[in-house]
C-alpha cells in the first residue's frame, strides 16, 4: 500500500429542512473546491430557534481529504 497523507477540516452546513440536508450541503459545497474527499463524520448537530420555532438546522462535519504529492 502506498503512503498517503490526509488533512481533516471542520465544516458547518445549514438547512431549513433537516440535519441531513445541512450535512449534505456542507459536503457538496466543499467538493467544489477540494479533491479526493474521503470520510465525513458528523460531530455536532444543533438548531436555530426564533419565536419558539426551529428555523434552521446546523450540522458540524469533520471531513478528510487526500493531499496530492506534486511530482519533483
N, C-alpha and C positions, 0 to 999 in steps of 0.2 A: 504494500500500500504506500502510495506517495505521501510525503509530508504535506500538511495543509495548515493554514492559519486562518482563523475566523475572528471577526470583530462582532461584538454584541452591542447593540444600541437600544435605547428605550424610545418608544413612540406612544403617543396618545391619540386615539381616534375617537370621533364623536358621531352620534347619530340621534335623530329624534324618534327612531323606531325601536332599536334594541341594542344590547351589548354586542351581539353577534355582528350586526351591521357596523357598529363602531370599530370593532377589531378588524373586520374585512376592509373597511375604508382606510385604516392605518396601513395595512399591508399593501393594498392596491396603490395608494399614493406613494409609498416608499419604493415600490417596484419600478416606478417610472424613472428613478434616478440611481437606484442601486441594482447591481447584478448579483446573481447567484445567491438569492435569499434562500436560507436553508431551513431554519427552525423558528417558530414563533411560539412564545409562551405568554399566556395572559397572566399578568402579575397582580392586577388590581382592577376592580370594577367599582364605579360609582355613578351617581346621578346628580343632575342639577334639578333643584326644586324651586318653583315660583308659585306663589298663591296656593300652596298646599298641593300642587300637581307636579308630576315629573315632566320636565320639559326637554331633557336631553340625557342620553346615556353616554358614559365615557369608559373606554377600555384602555388600560395601560398595558403595552405589549413589549416584551423583550424579543428582539429579532437578531438572528445571527446571519452573517453573510461572509462569503469566502473572499479573502484577499487574493488578488491575481498577481502572480510574480511576473514582473517585467523581464523580458529577455535581456541578457547582458550584451 
